[in-house]
Amino acid sequence: MTSHPTLSVAIITYNEEENIQDCLNSVKDWADEIIVLDSFSSDRTAQICTKFPKVQFSQHPFDGHVQQKNRAMAMCSGEWILSIDADERVSPLLKESILDLLQNPPEGIVGAKVPRLTRHMNRDIRHGGWYPHYRYRLIRKGMGTWAGENPHDTLELRGNGMKLRGDLIHLSFKDLSDQVKTINNFSSIAALARYNKGKSPSYFKLLFKPVSKFLEIFLIKRGFLDGFQGFVIAVSSSYSTFLKEAKLFELSKLDLKKPSNLSAQYKKLR
C-alpha cells in the first residue's frame, strides 16, 4: 500500500529511442505505473520501454496528438495522472512538488500546471514566451481531457487547478535541421486541422502575422535576452506562422488531398 494517492504517468511515443530512457528514468522510482502508448515505432522505443518493470507498453495507430493522449490517459488506473512527452524530464524539485500534492491534496484542486524549461542549442531558454510556459500536466483521473488544435494540444480541467514548483525539462530539438523538420511537420498538421475546421486563408494573416510574431517574441517578450538562440527562435516562429497560413492557402485553393510530408493517416475531411 502506498502512503499517498496512486500516480500514473502517461506518455505517447513514436520513434523516441533517443529520448524515452531518460524520460522514464525521471519518473520510474516514484510513479505507481507508467503507461506508454506507442504509434508503432520502427526504432528501439519498444525494447527500451519494456525493460522498465513499471511500464505498461501498448500500441495504437496515430490519429492525432489530442486523440492519442486522451487514449493514453484512459488506460491509466492511478487516482492522479501525470501526462508528459518523451522529450521531457521531471526535475527533482518538480518531483518533490508532485509528491507533496499527492500526500496533501488541497481541497477542491483537481489538477496542477507546471513550468516548462526548454533547452535549445545548448541553452536554457528563459525569454521569448518560452518560460515559465505553465501547462497543466497533473490531473485527477476523470477530471479533464486533452483538447486544442493538433499538434498544439492543451489539457483542460473540469475544476480548479494550482501551480507547482520545479521545472519540467523539455529537450526541444537536436539541432537546427531537426527544428526545421519539426516546423515543416507541425505546420502541415496545423494547416490541415484548420482546413478541416472550416477556416479560410487570409492574405492579411499571410502578410502580417509572420512579422508580428517575430516582433512579439524577439522584442515584446524579450527574446533578445537569449542571444543568438533567441533570435533563431523568433525567426523560426515567424517562419512557422507563415507556413501555416501558406499551407492553408494550398489546401484551400489547390487540388491537394493533404500536405505531402504527412502520412496517409492525415486527410481532408471536407
N, C-alpha and C positions, 0 to 999 in steps of 0.2 A: 504494500500500500504506500502510495506517495503521500507526503505531508501537505500537498497543495493540489489544486485542481489539475487534472491531466492536460498536457500540452501536445498537440500535433503540429508538425511542421510540414507545409505543403510546398512542393517545388515542381515546376514543369520544366522539361528538358527537350533539347534536340541538338545532337552533336556537341555536347558540352564536356568532352573529356579533359579539356584544359582547365575547366573551372570547377567542376562538380565536387571533386575530392576536398578542396579547401572549404567549399561551401558546407559540405556535410560535416567536416571536422569542427566547424564553428558551432554546431548545434548537437552533435551526437551524444555528448556526455550529460546533457540536461533535458533534452526533449524525451517525451514518453514514446513517441512514434514519429517516423519520418515517411511521408507519402511522396514518392517520386512518380509523376505521370509523364511518360516519355512519348515522343511522336515518332517512334520507330527510327531511332538514331542509327547511323551507319558506322559510327566510330566506337570507341570503347566505353561509352557512357554506361551502358547496361552492366558491363563487367565490373566497373568501378563501384557502381551503386550497390550491387548485390554482395559486395564484400562487407558492407556495414550491417551488423545484426538488426538494428532498429529500422532499417529501410524496407518499406513495402513497395516494390517496384512493379509497375504495370505500364501498359502501352495503349494508346488510343490515337487514331488519325487526327492530325491537327486541323482544326476548323476555326481557329481564331484564338488570340490570347485571352480574351474575356471568357469565351466558352471553355477553354481548356483549364483555366484557373478555377472557374466555378466547379468544373468536374473534379478537379483535384481536391478542393475543399469539401465536396460532398463525400469523398472517400475517407475523410478524417473521422476518427472516433473520439478525439480528445474534447474536453469541455471548452478549451481555448484552442485557437488555430493561429499559427504564425505563418504567413504566406510570404515567401521570399523567392528571388530569382537565382539561377545557378551562378551568376556572376556577382553575387552579393555575399558578404560575410558578416556575421553578428559580432560586433566588438565586445570585449569583456565588460565594459560599462553598460552597454545595452543589454547584455545577458543578465546582469545584476538587476537592472530596472524591470525587466520582464518577470524575473523570478519574484521580485518584491511585489509586483502587482498580483501575481498568482497567489502568493501567500496572504496578501491583504487586499483583495479587490475592493476598490471604492464602491460604495452603494450607487447603483444606477448607471455604472460605467459598463459599456458593452464592447468597447474597443479602444485601441490606442494607436496614435501616429508616432512615427519615429523620424529623426533627422537622417537624411541620406547624404553621405560624403562621397563624392565621385573622385576617383583618381584617374587623371587623363594625361598622357605624355609625361609620366613620372612626376606629376604634381597633384597635390590635393587642391581641388577647385572650390574656392570659398566665396566666389562672387558671380556676377552674371545671372543671378537667379538660380544657380545650381546648388546653393547651400543656404540654409539647412534643408530646404526642399522636403518639408514634412509630408509624409504619406502614411495613411492607415495601412498597417500590416498585421496587427494583432487584433483578434476579434473573438468574441464568444461564439461558439458554434450555433449556427442558425440565425445569427443576428446581423447578417449583412451579405451582400453579394458583390462580385466584380461587375463593373459596368463601364461605360465610356466608349470611345471610338478606337477600334483596333488600329495600330498596336499600342495606343496610349491608354491603357486601362486604369481604372480607379476603383478602389474598394470602398463601397458605400455602406454606412452603418444604418441600422434601424434602432436608433437610440443615441445615447450620449457617449462621447469619447474624451480622451485626455492625451497629453503629450508625455513621452518618455525621454529620459536622458540616455545619452550614449548613441554613437553613430552606427548606422547600417552602412558598411563599406561597400561601395559599388565600383567594380573594375570595368569601366565602360568599353574601351576599345584597345586592341593590341597595338595599333599604330594608326597613322592617318589613312592608309589604304583600307584598313578594316573599318574605319569610321565612314569613309566614302561608300563602301559596300553596304554598310548598315543604313546610311541615309537613303541610298537608292532603293533598298528593300522596304524600309519603313514608309517612305514617301509613296511608293506604289500601293502598299496596303491601305494607307490613309486615304489616298485619292479614290481607290475603288470603294472603300467604305462610305465616303462622302457621296460618290455617284449612286450607290445602292440606297442611300437615304434620300435621294431625290434632289441633292444640292446641285446648283448650276454654276458653271465657271463665270468668273468676273474679270474683265480687263483691268478694272481698278485694283483689285486684290493682286493680280498678276504683276502689275507695275509697282505698286507702292508697299505691299505687305513685306516683301524682302528687305526693302530699305528701312522700314520702321522696325523690323525685327532686329536688324544689326544695331541700330541706334539704341533700341531698348536694352539689349544685352551688354553692349560694349560701353555705353555712356550712362544711361539711366540706372542700370543695375550694376555699374562699376566693374564690368568685366575686364577693363584695362588694368585693374589691380592684380590680375592673374597673369600679367605679362604676355609673352608670346602665345601661351596656351589660351589665354583669354581672348586674344584677337582671333585665333583659329576657331574657337568655339562660336564667336559672334558671326564670322564669315560662313561657317558651316551651317549654322542655324538659319541664316538668311538664305543660303542655297537650298536647304531643305524646304523652307517655306515656298520658295519659287517652284521647286519640283512638284510639290503637292498641287499647286494651282495649275501648273502646266500640264501635268498628267490628268487632271480633271478635265481640262480642255480636250486633251487627246481622247479620253474615254467618251466624252460627250459629242464631239464633232466628227470623229473618225470611226470607221467600221472596225473597231478594236474590241475583242472579246475580254481581254484583260491585259495588264502590263506584262511584257514578255519575260520579265525576271521572276514572276510569281508562278508557283506550281499550279497544277490543274485543279487543286482544291479551291482556288480562288476563281470567281467568275462573276459576271454581271448578273444582277437579279431583276433587271428591268430593261 
